[in-house]
Amino acid sequence: MSVLLLFSIGAFLFFRKKPSSDFWGGFLEEKFSITVLIGDHFTIESNVPTGGFGTFRDFSINSEQDFSQHLQQHPEQASQMVPNQYPYVTIMEPNSAKMLSLYFGDHGLSFDLLLNSEWDKSKINTESLVYVGQFKTMVF
């Protein structure tokens, strides 16, 4: 009987989930739904140096507001470019989303995945957020 008890305790200790770090503790309590925001870059469509029409990124323009301000300062360019509707992300974002998926999956949690540009900022106090991306793409 004591061998069975020792075996049961040993099995319990071996197979139980390892405690998480304090950093992720709040996410694991499930008080709010979890949303992972992917920082997407703002891109512009225009004629490109090769002579064709394409998409490019200007590092000083990170939002519709920045784009509008740029056109106010350079009105001669208004007919030459338009905001692009396709997101641009670096390799960091999908790799990080995969790692978070594995981590949260190990704890039986799911999350919503959104582009930062599509996220409704009014939800700031209603969900747990994880932001993945470059700081300059974090437009709140």
C-alpha positions in Angstrom: 0.0 0.0 0.0 2.8 2.4 0.9 4.5 1.7 -2.4 1.3 2.6 -4.3 1.0 5.8 -2.3 4.7 6.7 -3.0 4.2 5.9 -6.7 1.1 8.1 -6.9 2.8 11.0 -5.2 5.8 10.6 -7.4 3.6 10.5 -10.5 1.7 13.6 -9.4 4.9 15.6 -8.8 6.4 14.4 -12.1 3.4 15.1 -14.4 2.0 18.3 -12.8 2.5 21.5 -14.8 5.5 23.5 -13.8 4.7 26.9 -12.2 5.0 29.9 -14.6 7.0 32.9 -13.9 5.4 35.8 -12.1 5.5 37.8 -15.4 2.9 35.7 -17.1 0.9 35.0 -13.9 -1.8 37.5 -14.7 -2.4 36.1 -18.1 -2.8 32.6 -16.6 -5.4 33.7 -14.1 -7.9 34.1 -17.0 -9.6 37.3 -15.6 -9.7 38.7 -19.1 -9.6 37.3 -22.6 -6.1 37.4 -24.2 -5.3 39.3 -27.3 -2.0 39.2 -29.1 -1.4 42.4 -31.2 1.0 42.1 -34.1 2.7 45.4 -34.9 2.2 46.0 -38.6 4.0 48.6 -40.6 2.2 51.3 -42.6 3.0 51.1 -46.3 2.4 53.3 -49.3 1.6 52.5 -52.9 3.2 54.6 -55.6 5.5 54.5 -58.6 8.8 52.8 -57.6 12.3 53.5 -58.9 12.1 50.5 -61.3 9.4 52.4 -63.2 6.5 50.2 -62.1 3.8 50.6 -59.4 4.5 49.0 -56.0 4.5 49.3 -52.3 7.1 50.9 -50.1 7.7 52.0 -46.6 8.8 55.4 -45.3 10.2 55.0 -41.8 8.9 58.4 -40.8 5.3 57.5 -41.7 3.8 55.0 -39.3 0.1 55.7 -39.5 -2.7 57.3 -41.5 -2.2 60.5 -39.4 1.5 60.6 -40.3 0.6 60.1 -43.9 -1.9 63.0 -43.9 0.7 65.2 -42.2 3.3 64.3 -44.8 0.9 65.2 -47.6 0.1 68.5 -45.9 3.8 69.3 -45.9 4.3 68.0 -49.5 0.9 68.6 -51.3 2.6 68.0 -54.7 2.9 64.3 -53.8 -0.8 63.8 -53.0 -1.6 62.6 -56.5 1.4 60.3 -56.6 0.8 58.0 -53.6 -2.0 56.3 -51.6 -2.0 54.3 -48.4 -1.6 50.6 -49.0 -4.3 48.3 -47.5 -2.0 45.3 -47.0 -0.2 44.8 -43.8 3.6 44.4 -43.6 5.2 42.6 -40.7 8.8 41.4 -40.1 9.7 37.7 -39.4 9.7 38.5 -35.6 5.9 38.7 -35.4 4.9 35.3 -36.8 7.7 33.6 -34.9 6.6 35.3 -31.7 3.0 34.4 -32.3 4.1 30.7 -32.7 6.0 30.8 -29.4 3.1 32.4 -27.6 0.7 29.9 -29.1 2.9 27.0 -27.7 3.2 28.7 -24.3 -0.5 29.5 -23.8 -1.5 26.2 -25.3 0.6 24.4 -22.7 -1.5 26.2 -20.1 -4.9 25.4 -21.8 -5.4 29.1 -22.9 -6.4 30.5 -26.2 -6.0 34.0 -27.6 -7.2 36.3 -30.3 -4.6 37.4 -32.9 -5.0 40.9 -34.4 -3.0 43.4 -36.3 -2.4 46.5 -34.2 -3.9 48.6 -36.9 -7.2 46.6 -36.7 -7.4 46.6 -32.9 -10.2 48.6 -31.2 -8.4 50.8 -28.7 -11.5 51.2 -26.6 -10.9 47.6 -25.4 -7.7 48.6 -23.5 -9.3 47.9 -20.1 -11.3 44.8 -21.1 -8.6 42.3 -22.2 -5.1 41.1 -21.5 -2.8 42.4 -24.2 0.5 41.1 -25.5 2.1 43.3 -28.1 4.6 41.8 -30.6 6.4 44.2 -32.9 8.7 47.1 -33.1 8.1 50.0 -30.8 7.5 52.4 -33.7 4.5 50.3 -34.9 2.8 50.5 -31.5 0.2 53.2 -32.3 -2.3 53.5 -29.4 
